[in-house]
Amino acid sequence: MFRIARPARLALAAGTAAVLAVGLTSSAEAATGNIRYFRSTGEEARIDNPPDNVCINLRFRARLLANNTNRSVAYYYNANCSNLRGVLAPNRTVSYANPLSVRVLV
């Protein structure tokens, strides 16, 4: 019985390692394109290929927000995606909404 149990344990360990390796290497979905935002002074920041359904805090409050991705983007007045201001369709821009965080919608 010991001889059968050891190969079974080795097979189980190898199978578990393979499942974990495949699971950990799969990448999260992301929008294609970028989100650009501008401060009232003209300073620009950009988020390239933002991940789906992840709250992203902006570096500063945006006077102008441009969604140059292939997905809709929710924008929020406060950090941590609280106080929803609106949803910006792909290739659209909004000004004077003053968002501080965004989330790509799926």
N, C-alpha and C positions, 0 to 999 in steps of 0.2 A: 504494500500500500504506500509506503514511503516513496518508492520509485515513481509511482503514478502522481502523487501529490506534488512532488517537486516540479516536474514538467508543466503541470497545470498552473502552478503558481508563477512560473517563469512566463508562460503564455499570457496569463492574466496581467502581469506587470508590463509586458511588452505592449499588449493591447491598450492598457491604460495610458502608457507613455505616448503611444501614437495618437490617441484621441485628444490628449492634452496638447500635444504639439500642433495638431491641426486646428484645434479650438483657439489657441493663443496666437496663431499666426494670421488668422482671418482678420482683415481690416474692417473698421467701421465704415459705414456709408458716409459719403460726404457730398455736399453740393459742388458742382463744377462752376468755377468762376471766383469772384471775390465780392466782398462787401467793403465799400469805401465809405469813410466818414470824415467830416471836416469840422474843425473848431471854428468859432466865429472869427478868429485871427487868421484863418486860412490854413492852419496846420492840418495835414492829412495823415490818416492812418488807414491800414488796409488789412483785411483778414482773407487770406487765400484759401480756397477750397474748404470752407467751414464745415465741421461735422454736423450731421443731422441730429436734431432734437437734443442739442447740448447748449446750455445757457453760456453765453460768452459776454463777460463784462468788458465794456469799451474802456479805453485808456482815459478818455475824457468825454464830457457831454457833447453830443454831436449836434451841430447846427444844421448840417446837411447829411443825409444818409442815403447812399446809393446801393441798391441791390443788383449787382451784376452777375448773379448766379442763375442757375436753371430751376431754382426752387423758391417758394415764397418764404419770407422772413418776417417773424413777429418782432416788433420792437417795443421796448419797455422804458418807462420814464425812470425807474429806479434800477439799481444794481440787482444782481441775482434774479433777474427776470420777474420782477414784481411791478405791478401797476401797468398793465398792458395799454399801450397807446394805439396800436394798430398793426395791420399786416400789410407788408409791402410785396407786391407781385414781382416776378422776375423782370429784370431790366427796367425797374421803376425807381424813382427818387422821391424823397420826402424832405421838406425843409421846415425848420422851426418846431419840430416835434420834441427836440432835445432829449433823445433817448440816451440811456446809460448802459443798456444791455440788449442783446439780440439772441434769437433762437431760430435756426433753420427748421422749417416745418416739413414733415413728410406726408 
